[in-house]
Amino acid sequence: MASSPQVTTAVVKPRRTLARRLLAWGLAFVVLVVVLFAVAVLNNNYSPGKRSRAQFNAQLDRAIEASTQWIVQHPDTYGNPSLMFMVGDMADMSLDPRLRQFVENYVASNRVRIPGRPITWYYARLVDPQARVPMISAEQSGVGWELQWDTWATAPDRMLLNPADRADMFSPTKYIWGRRDHQLLALDIYRHFNGQSAELDQAIGPVSEGVARDAHWDFRVTDAYYQRSAFVLGAGRPELIRRRWIERILDYQKADGSWSYCWYGWCRGIFEFRMQDSDPGHATVQATWALYMLKYRYSQWIDQHYR
């Protein structure tokens, strides 16, 4: 009986040693994750090298040309009216005949002005401010909240948007992360078609700054990465855009002129992983819109960041 305490002590010591090792490994793993995250965030916001203005402009021009060719060869973009707003804006900025023809083909396609679906008339207006649209309610539109906001923004005197939905769209603080991105696009479209107003300024400033904060921390070059830079520029806030974000967009363009929706299998959702990439059109139009705005609308941003 006297030997039993020794046996108990002999069993407890290995268990304590194992627990300490597991705790040490766990702490080491946490420290490693924190260090890797810090490095990724730094790499996302600060350029490791210095590109000259000539180098940047050359890469920008190549990227715009390659992506423009890709876009005009993929009319499946017609299926997303909000993307077509971006293409229409690119056509207006650059006067590129390929884009203008692409937009004209979209307006003439069977995806707009469908009998019995009055909302489709607003799809044409997204690329043509002079397009006539009928008077409808949001309920008659039959589309989700994103497209309701985008189409209402083109003609707020013609679509009767629910007051609560309208208040949500102009809220400076209600949304975070991905939904805030789509809110900013709707505000961009509203600004494009209706100009500035006190109500718009109260919302678009804080929402733009929130999207820029998201871009600071989210180092993954996914569809959302291009989206944030494009939408902040669309809001008229180029000063919020870091040089490194644009350089990473340029560096991740694929050889065919498009951009990937995912980043090494990690997609726009925090827990969204996919082996096969999807929807390059969505990513490509948004990335290209950002580059077009820098070249044709905010060339002073290039002057400020490159010598």
C-alpha positions as CSV (number, residue, x, y, z in Angstrom):
1,M,0.0,0.0,0.0
2,A,2.9,2.3,0.7
3,S,4.0,2.2,-3.0
4,S,0.8,3.6,-4.4
5,P,1.6,7.4,-3.9
6,Q,4.8,6.8,-5.9
7,V,2.8,5.3,-8.8
8,T,0.3,8.1,-8.7
9,T,3.1,10.7,-8.8
10,A,4.8,8.9,-11.7
11,V,1.6,9.1,-13.7
12,V,0.8,12.7,-12.9
13,K,4.2,14.1,-13.9
14,P,4.1,12.9,-17.6
15,R,0.5,14.3,-17.8
16,R,1.7,17.7,-16.6
17,T,4.6,17.6,-19.0
18,L,2.3,16.8,-21.9
19,A,-0.1,19.6,-20.9
20,R,2.8,22.1,-20.8
21,R,4.0,21.0,-24.2
22,L,0.5,21.3,-25.7
23,L,0.2,24.8,-24.1
24,A,3.6,25.8,-25.5
25,W,2.7,24.5,-29.0
26,G,-0.6,26.3,-28.8
27,L,1.0,29.6,-27.8
28,A,3.6,29.2,-30.5
29,F,0.9,28.6,-33.1
30,V,-1.0,31.7,-32.0
31,V,2.1,33.8,-32.2
32,L,2.9,32.4,-35.6
33,V,-0.6,33.3,-36.9
34,V,-0.3,36.8,-35.5
35,V,3.1,37.4,-37.1
36,L,1.9,36.0,-40.4
37,F,-1.2,38.2,-40.3
38,A,0.9,41.3,-39.4
39,V,3.3,40.6,-42.3
40,A,0.4,40.1,-44.7
41,V,-1.2,43.4,-43.6
42,L,2.0,45.2,-44.0
43,N,2.6,43.8,-47.5
44,N,-1.0,44.8,-48.4
45,N,-0.5,48.4,-47.5
46,Y,3.2,49.3,-48.1
47,S,5.1,48.8,-51.4
48,P,8.4,47.0,-51.0
49,G,9.9,48.8,-54.0
50,K,9.5,52.0,-55.8
51,R,8.1,52.1,-59.4
52,S,8.7,55.1,-61.6
53,R,5.8,56.9,-63.2
54,A,6.8,55.6,-66.6
55,Q,6.8,52.0,-65.3
56,F,3.5,52.4,-63.6
57,N,1.9,54.1,-66.6
58,A,3.2,51.4,-68.9
59,Q,1.7,48.6,-66.7
60,L,-1.5,50.5,-66.3
61,D,-1.9,50.9,-70.1
62,R,-1.1,47.3,-70.7
63,A,-3.6,46.2,-68.1
64,I,-6.4,48.4,-69.4
65,E,-5.9,47.2,-73.0
66,A,-5.8,43.5,-72.1
67,S,-8.8,43.7,-69.8
68,T,-10.8,45.8,-72.3
69,Q,-10.2,43.2,-75.0
70,W,-11.3,40.5,-72.5
71,I,-14.5,42.4,-71.5
72,V,-15.7,43.0,-75.1
73,Q,-15.2,39.3,-75.9
74,H,-17.4,38.2,-73.0
75,P,-21.0,39.5,-73.4
76,D,-22.1,37.4,-70.5
77,T,-21.5,40.6,-68.5
78,Y,-24.9,41.6,-70.0
79,G,-26.5,39.5,-67.3
80,N,-25.4,41.9,-64.5
81,P,-26.8,45.4,-65.0
82,S,-24.7,46.8,-62.2
83,L,-21.5,45.7,-64.0
84,M,-22.9,47.2,-67.1
85,F,-23.1,50.6,-65.3
86,M,-19.3,50.3,-64.8
87,V,-18.7,49.4,-68.4
88,G,-20.8,52.3,-69.5
89,D,-18.8,54.6,-67.3
90,M,-15.6,53.3,-68.8
91,A,-17.0,54.0,-72.3
92,D,-17.9,57.5,-71.3
93,M,-14.5,58.3,-69.8
94,S,-12.4,56.8,-72.5
95,L,-14.6,57.1,-75.6
96,D,-13.2,53.7,-76.6
97,P,-15.2,52.6,-79.6
98,R,-15.1,49.0,-78.6
99,L,-16.7,49.7,-75.2
100,R,-19.3,52.0,-76.8
101,Q,-20.3,49.3,-79.2
102,F,-20.4,46.8,-76.4
103,V,-22.8,49.1,-74.5
104,E,-25.0,49.7,-77.6
105,N,-25.2,45.9,-78.1
106,Y,-26.3,45.6,-74.5
107,V,-29.1,48.1,-74.9
108,A,-30.2,46.4,-78.0
109,S,-30.1,42.9,-76.5
110,N,-33.1,41.0,-75.2
111,R,-32.0,41.5,-71.6
112,V,-33.4,45.1,-71.4
113,R,-36.8,46.5,-71.9
114,I,-38.6,43.1,-71.6
115,P,-42.4,43.4,-72.0
116,G,-44.1,42.7,-68.7
117,R,-40.9,43.5,-66.7
118,P,-40.7,47.3,-66.2
119,I,-37.5,47.0,-64.1
120,T,-35.6,46.0,-67.3
121,W,-36.1,49.6,-68.6
122,Y,-34.0,50.7,-65.7
123,Y,-31.2,48.3,-66.9
124,A,-30.9,50.4,-70.0
125,R,-30.8,53.6,-68.0
126,L,-27.8,52.3,-66.0
127,V,-25.8,52.9,-69.2
128,D,-27.9,55.7,-70.7
129,P,-29.0,58.6,-68.5
130,Q,-31.5,59.6,-71.2
131,A,-33.3,56.3,-71.4
132,R,-37.0,56.5,-70.6
133,V,-38.2,54.5,-67.6
134,P,-41.7,53.8,-66.3
135,M,-43.0,54.7,-62.9
136,I,-42.9,51.6,-60.7
137,S,-42.7,50.6,-57.1
138,A,-39.9,48.6,-55.6
139,E,-42.3,45.7,-55.1
140,Q,-43.0,45.7,-58.9
141,S,-39.3,45.5,-59.6
142,G,-39.1,41.9,-58.5
143,V,-35.3,42.1,-57.8
144,G,-33.2,41.9,-54.7
145,W,-32.1,44.8,-52.5
146,E,-28.8,45.4,-54.3
147,L,-30.3,45.9,-57.7
148,Q,-33.3,47.8,-56.2
149,W,-30.9,50.3,-54.8
150,D,-28.8,50.5,-58.0
151,T,-31.8,51.0,-60.3
152,W,-33.6,53.4,-58.0
153,A,-30.5,55.5,-57.9
154,T,-30.7,56.1,-61.7
155,A,-34.2,57.6,-61.4
156,P,-35.3,58.3,-57.8
157,D,-38.3,60.3,-59.1
158,R,-39.6,57.3,-61.1
159,M,-39.2,54.3,-58.8
160,L,-41.1,54.4,-55.5
161,L,-38.6,52.9,-53.0
162,N,-39.8,51.8,-49.6
163,P,-38.9,54.6,-47.1
164,A,-37.1,52.1,-44.8
165,D,-35.0,50.8,-47.7
166,R,-34.2,54.3,-48.7
167,A,-33.1,55.2,-45.2
168,D,-30.9,52.1,-45.1
169,M,-29.2,53.1,-48.3
170,F,-28.3,56.5,-46.9
171,S,-27.3,55.3,-43.5
172,P,-23.6,56.1,-42.8
173,T,-23.2,53.4,-40.1
174,K,-25.7,50.6,-40.6
175,Y,-23.7,48.2,-42.7
176,I,-20.2,46.6,-42.4
177,W,-18.0,44.5,-44.6
178,G,-19.4,43.1,-47.8
179,R,-22.9,44.7,-47.6
180,R,-21.3,48.1,-47.1
181,D,-19.5,47.6,-50.4
182,H,-22.8,47.2,-52.2
183,Q,-24.3,50.2,-50.4
184,L,-21.3,52.3,-51.6
185,L,-21.9,51.2,-55.2
186,A,-25.5,52.3,-54.9
187,L,-24.4,55.7,-53.5
188,D,-21.8,55.9,-56.4
189,I,-24.6,55.4,-58.9
190,Y,-26.8,57.9,-57.2
191,R,-24.0,60.5,-57.3
192,H,-23.3,59.7,-61.0
193,F,-26.9,60.3,-62.0
194,N,-28.1,63.0,-59.5
195,G,-25.0,64.9,-58.5
196,Q,-24.0,65.9,-54.9
197,S,-26.4,66.7,-52.1
198,A,-26.1,67.2,-48.4
199,E,-27.9,63.9,-47.7
200,L,-25.5,62.0,-50.0
201,D,-22.4,63.7,-48.6
202,Q,-23.5,62.6,-45.0
203,A,-23.6,59.0,-46.1
204,I,-21.0,58.5,-48.9
205,G,-18.1,59.9,-46.9
206,P,-18.3,57.6,-43.9
207,V,-19.2,54.6,-46.0
208,S,-16.3,55.2,-48.3
209,E,-13.9,55.5,-45.3
210,G,-15.4,52.2,-43.9
211,V,-14.8,50.4,-47.1
212,A,-11.2,51.7,-47.2
213,R,-10.6,50.4,-43.7
214,D,-11.8,47.0,-44.8
215,A,-9.3,47.2,-47.7
216,H,-6.5,48.0,-45.2
217,W,-7.0,44.8,-43.3
218,D,-8.2,42.3,-45.9
219,F,-5.0,41.3,-47.7
220,R,-6.6,38.6,-49.9
221,V,-6.7,39.7,-53.5
222,T,-10.2,38.4,-54.2
223,D,-13.2,39.8,-56.1
224,A,-13.9,42.0,-53.0
225,Y,-10.3,43.5,-53.2
226,Y,-10.9,45.0,-56.6
227,Q,-14.4,46.0,-55.7
228,R,-13.3,48.1,-52.7
229,S,-10.8,50.2,-54.7
230,A,-13.3,50.6,-57.6
231,F,-16.2,51.7,-55.4
232,V,-14.1,54.1,-53.3
233,L,-12.9,55.7,-56.5
234,G,-16.4,55.8,-57.8
235,A,-17.4,57.7,-54.7
236,G,-14.8,60.4,-55.7
237,R,-12.4,59.6,-52.8
238,P,-9.1,58.8,-54.5
239,E,-7.1,60.1,-51.5
240,L,-8.3,57.0,-49.6
241,I,-6.6,54.6,-52.1
242,R,-3.2,53.3,-51.2
243,R,-0.6,52.9,-54.0
244,R,0.0,49.3,-52.9
245,W,-3.6,48.3,-53.5
246,I,-3.5,49.4,-57.1
247,E,-0.1,47.7,-57.6
248,R,-1.4,44.4,-56.3
249,I,-4.4,44.6,-58.6
250,L,-2.1,45.2,-61.5
251,D,0.3,42.4,-60.5
252,Y,-2.5,39.8,-60.1
253,Q,-4.0,40.3,-63.6
254,K,-3.9,37.0,-65.5
255,A,-2.2,36.6,-68.9
256,D,-5.6,36.7,-70.8
257,G,-6.4,40.1,-69.3
258,S,-8.9,38.9,-66.6
259,W,-8.7,38.7,-62.9
260,S,-9.6,35.8,-60.6
261,Y,-12.5,35.8,-58.3
262,C,-10.6,33.9,-55.6
263,W,-7.0,34.1,-54.2
264,Y,-5.2,30.8,-54.1
265,G,-8.6,29.1,-53.5
266,W,-9.7,31.5,-50.8
267,C,-12.7,33.5,-52.0
268,R,-14.3,36.7,-50.9
269,G,-16.1,35.2,-47.9
270,I,-13.9,34.8,-44.8
271,F,-14.8,31.0,-44.7
272,E,-15.3,30.7,-48.5
273,F,-12.9,28.3,-50.1
274,R,-13.1,26.8,-53.6
275,M,-10.8,24.7,-55.7
276,Q,-12.2,26.0,-59.0
277,D,-12.3,29.7,-59.6
278,S,-15.6,31.3,-60.8
279,D,-17.1,34.4,-62.2
280,P,-14.0,36.1,-63.7
281,G,-16.3,38.6,-65.4
282,H,-17.4,40.1,-62.0
283,A,-13.8,40.5,-60.8
284,T,-12.5,41.7,-64.2
285,V,-15.1,44.5,-64.7
286,Q,-14.5,45.9,-61.2
287,A,-10.8,45.8,-61.5
288,T,-10.8,47.4,-64.9
289,W,-13.2,50.1,-63.7
290,A,-10.8,51.1,-61.0
291,L,-7.9,51.3,-63.4
292,Y,-10.0,53.4,-65.9
293,M,-10.9,55.9,-63.2
294,L,-7.2,56.3,-62.3
295,K,-6.2,56.9,-65.9
296,Y,-9.0,59.1,-67.1
297,R,-10.6,60.7,-64.0
298,Y,-8.0,60.8,-61.3
299,S,-4.6,61.2,-63.0
300,Q,-3.6,63.5,-60.2
301,W,-3.5,60.4,-58.0
302,I,-0.8,59.0,-60.3
303,D,1.1,62.3,-60.1
304,Q,1.1,62.2,-56.3
305,H,2.3,58.6,-56.0
306,Y,4.8,58.3,-58.8
307,R,7.7,60.4,-60.0
